[in-house]
Amino acid sequence: MAGSIQSKPIVVVGAGICGVSTALWLQRYECDVILIDKDAPGQAASYGNAGLIAQWAVAPTATPGLWHEAPRMLLDKDSALFAKWSYLPKMIPWLTQFLLNSQTVRANKIAQALPNLVVDAVDQHRALVAGTGVEDRINDSKLRYIYPTLRDYENDAYSWGLKRAAGFKPRVITGPEIQELEPIVGPKMTCMVELDGQGHIHNPGDYVARLAQVFTERGGRFIAAEVKDFERDGNKISKVHTTQGSFACSRVVITSGIGSKPLMARLGLSVPLEAERGYHVLFKRPSILPNHPMMAAGKFGITPMGDVLRCAGTVELGGTHLGPSSGPIALIRKFVRDAFPTLEYLSTEEWMGFRPSTPDSLPLIGEIDQSGIFTCFGHQHIGLTAGPKSGRMIADMISGRRVNYDMAAYDPNRFLR
């Protein structure tokens, strides 16, 4: 089959969850694949996320009303939205499009495209890891949202309506049953909303690294190098130039998260991609863990990971070059103190990373103008969740298999016309 698809290797640039998934699916389709990343596999956003397989993440980031709410949220110390004010002027074109997409008609249209990426994510992860020895890294679980009050849950009516429309049936829990189900939760959280049939991964960075190891053990090539430039033969991609040499290729797949923007620029293509800076705090050797992963009133994920509790999320607008801020970390720590008053731990560790975010909350998955240049990036908050399916979509396209989804909403050419 490989000979009929390609005479030269396929180069996948980026060894996060999207890149490793793409490489593994192409390898299963008997393609010759080279995976390239300047860092070890499983770093950046693939390392520091909440570990949630968020099948329920069917609401766009720009929800109706955000245009009016965003200024208040930026000034509210209890909001999960932060900004580096010096960077905001650089974001004006992106922010304008992002906020325009919060109009109800546009938000609803975007919301129609999200379920295809996420609602079967646990099954997609299991399909990816089948026969790899990594099957035990995927954990079945419930997801439990915790809110200070029932009114806070009711204020999330738009996103919960989308979850119901996607087939998820929330169970609203109040009163003493909250503590019966989750003894870690203190009395300040008076509403919990439960979803069955979800999943999570204990150590997402190690999970991706292990899958990359499977790829190389099965004959794939991983090159630790920085991509410097590309070469075309006419309109078609023909070569990738790196710090470790040049590699002829039949196709190239750009899956480098926020690093995809400068790579696309080297191809002469401008992509409206910005970094949503996310944070996590690891609470090491906690005295108590939740029985299932949680969402803290929609602000961040709370995930038991063996001997640590990882709290990861929030959004900070500030690009990739400025240092971390204290506000997002302080918000996470304050919520944890309020929600889990009996929690004790040995120490903590903090982290900041960059989510690759588009103004319409949808990733770029597809081929650019029959050039042999494919994209698989821009997943915002759903990279770990949708990575395996996105990589499979790209592998199906390259290998000529039927893609049983309407891919128009993810078409990278929507930003390049």
Secondary structure, DSSP 8 states (H G I E B T S, - for coil): -HHHH-SS-EEEE--SHHHHHHHHHHHHTT--EEEEESS-TT-THHHHS--EE-TT--S-SS-TTHHHHHHHHHH-TTSSEEE-TTTGGGGHHHHHHHHHTTSHHHHHHHHHHSHHHHTTHHHHHHHHHTTTT-GGGEEEEEEEEEESSHHHHHTTHHHHHHHHHTT---EEEETTHHHHH-TT--TT--EEEEEEEEEEES-HHHHHHHHHHHHHHTT-EEEE--EEEEEEETTEEEEEEETTEEEE-SEEEE--GGGHHHHHHHTT-----EEEEEEEEEEES-S---SS-EEETTSEEEEEETTEEEEEEEEEE-TTTS---SHHHHHHHHHHHHH-TT---SEEEEEEEEEEE-TTS--EEEESTTSSEEEEE--GGGHHHHHHHHHHHHHHHHHT----S--GGG-GGGGT-
